[in-house]
Amino acid sequence: MKKLLSLLALTALTLVYSQSKTNFLDANFAPTAEGKHAYYQIAENPENPEGPYPAKTYFLSGKLFSEATYEDSQLRYKQGAYTSYYENGNVKSRCSYDKNRLNGKYETWYESGARRSEEEYFPPAKPNGGTTVQKVWNFWDSDHVQTVTDGNGQCELRDTEFGDICSGTIKNAMKDGRWTGSYKNNSISYIEDYADGKLVSGVTTDEKGKKHNYTIVLEHPKPKKGIQDFYQYIGQNFRSPKPNVTGLMLLRFVIDSYGDATDFKVLKSIDDAFDREGIRVIKRYPDWESGKYRGMDVRLEYTIPIRITESK
């Protein structure tokens, strides 16, 4: 009888975890109401506290747009294989993510089914610093003419995170010389100079015509007084809600363009009360410097571990 009850409990648990949830997304893939959506997303196992969270996104027509797996139930952080499709059913891109960053082989195709590019991505050594390294091995233009062969030639690239389109020379699989690009419907443009894959200088012209100079494409948010000051602040202000508890929590949040911390997500929990206290303390820290993309302030994620070594 005990074995039968266990099997019934396991079956019930499996049924709960196999339930799906439908999300509605606008043209920019932001959550919206049904009827106002351009896409819809069906998430599997949304109530499973352990994950992973596979999901399929569809065009309004019902045609498949993408297949992905996420590390969080809100479906914000991709983890593992990812495939996107054109509405005619042809594959658009195939790649893999590690902690929501492209990692490894990246292939793209034109809507006709013709191959577009063969690329490779390498994540930065530090999770909150540096930029992902992109290498281009082969590229074919819209006329199906190969313009980059074995890492050398000319091509047009689209940034996977911010959506900008740029063009220039590829040498030894890396950007070289003068590159020009634009994004947000051409309202923002930039010019960059590279040498052996490294950015020498860049200047962005924003919607109002203001110019922003930079030497780093993507700068992650950081405490203005340094990481040690930030950790010292946490140590002085964190109030343990329970005694005799130790462990490691991992929090992910967004620093917006004004330097404010928002959109918290608990990646690794010790206890709900400790998670809330960690979020409370970080929210009150006043001295953040926002991240920058091509010299302009932007919203970017930040991940931080907090280790509780002793609570009395």
BELVEN-V830348 format. One record per backbone hydrogen bond with DSSP energy under -0.5 kcal/mol. NH is the residue of the N-H (numbers start at 1). CO is the residue of the C=O. If there is no record, write none. Layout:
nh=NH co=CO
nh=NH co=CO
This chain:
nh=5 co=1
nh=6 co=2
nh=7 co=3
nh=8 co=4
nh=9 co=5
nh=10 co=6
nh=11 co=7
nh=12 co=8
nh=13 co=9
nh=14 co=10
nh=15 co=11
nh=16 co=12
nh=17 co=13
nh=18 co=14
nh=19 co=16
nh=21 co=43
nh=23 co=21
nh=23 co=41
nh=25 co=39
nh=26 co=30
nh=29 co=26
nh=32 co=24
nh=36 co=33
nh=38 co=25
nh=39 co=25
nh=40 co=58
nh=41 co=23
nh=42 co=56
nh=43 co=21
nh=43 co=41
nh=44 co=54
nh=45 co=19
nh=46 co=19
nh=48 co=45
nh=49 co=47
nh=53 co=70
nh=54 co=52
nh=55 co=68
nh=56 co=42
nh=57 co=66
nh=58 co=40
nh=59 co=63
nh=60 co=38
nh=62 co=59
nh=65 co=57
nh=66 co=57
nh=67 co=83
nh=68 co=55
nh=69 co=81
nh=70 co=53
nh=71 co=77
nh=75 co=72
nh=78 co=76
nh=79 co=69
nh=80 co=97
nh=82 co=95
nh=83 co=67
nh=84 co=93
nh=85 co=65
nh=86 co=90
nh=89 co=86
nh=92 co=84
nh=93 co=84
nh=94 co=107
nh=95 co=82
nh=97 co=80
nh=98 co=101
nh=100 co=78
nh=101 co=98
nh=103 co=96
nh=104 co=121
nh=106 co=119
nh=107 co=94
nh=108 co=117
nh=109 co=92
nh=110 co=114
nh=113 co=110
nh=116 co=108
nh=117 co=108
nh=118 co=138
nh=119 co=106
nh=120 co=135
nh=121 co=104
nh=122 co=133
nh=126 co=129
nh=129 co=126
nh=133 co=122
nh=135 co=120
nh=136 co=173
nh=137 co=118
nh=137 co=135
nh=138 co=118
nh=139 co=148
nh=140 co=116
nh=141 co=145
nh=144 co=141
nh=146 co=144
nh=147 co=139
nh=147 co=145
nh=148 co=139
nh=149 co=152
nh=151 co=137
nh=152 co=149
nh=153 co=170
nh=154 co=147
nh=155 co=168
nh=157 co=166
nh=159 co=164
nh=163 co=159
nh=165 co=182
nh=166 co=157
nh=167 co=180
nh=168 co=155
nh=169 co=176
nh=170 co=153
nh=171 co=174
nh=173 co=151
nh=174 co=171
nh=176 co=169
nh=177 co=194
nh=179 co=192
nh=180 co=167
nh=181 co=190
nh=182 co=165
nh=183 co=188
nh=187 co=184
nh=188 co=183
nh=189 co=205
nh=190 co=181
nh=191 co=203
nh=192 co=179
nh=193 co=201
nh=194 co=177
nh=195 co=198
nh=197 co=175
nh=198 co=195
nh=200 co=193
nh=201 co=193
nh=202 co=214
nh=203 co=191
nh=204 co=212
nh=205 co=189
nh=206 co=204
nh=206 co=210
nh=209 co=206
nh=212 co=204
nh=214 co=202
nh=219 co=217
nh=219 co=292
nh=220 co=218
nh=222 co=289
nh=224 co=287
nh=226 co=223
nh=230 co=226
nh=231 co=227
nh=232 co=228
nh=233 co=229
nh=234 co=230
nh=235 co=231
nh=236 co=232
nh=237 co=233
nh=238 co=234
nh=240 co=238
nh=244 co=311
nh=247 co=308
nh=249 co=306
nh=250 co=268
nh=251 co=304
nh=252 co=265
nh=253 co=302
nh=254 co=262
nh=255 co=300
nh=256 co=254
nh=256 co=260
nh=259 co=256
nh=262 co=254
nh=265 co=252
nh=267 co=250
nh=267 co=265
nh=268 co=250
nh=275 co=271
nh=276 co=272
nh=277 co=273
nh=278 co=274
nh=279 co=275
nh=280 co=276
nh=281 co=277
nh=282 co=278
nh=283 co=279
nh=284 co=280
nh=285 co=281
nh=285 co=282
nh=288 co=286
nh=289 co=222
nh=290 co=288
nh=291 co=298
nh=292 co=219
nh=293 co=296
nh=294 co=217
nh=294 co=292
nh=296 co=293
nh=298 co=291
nh=300 co=255
nh=302 co=253
nh=304 co=251
nh=306 co=249
nh=308 co=247
nh=308 co=306
nh=309 co=307
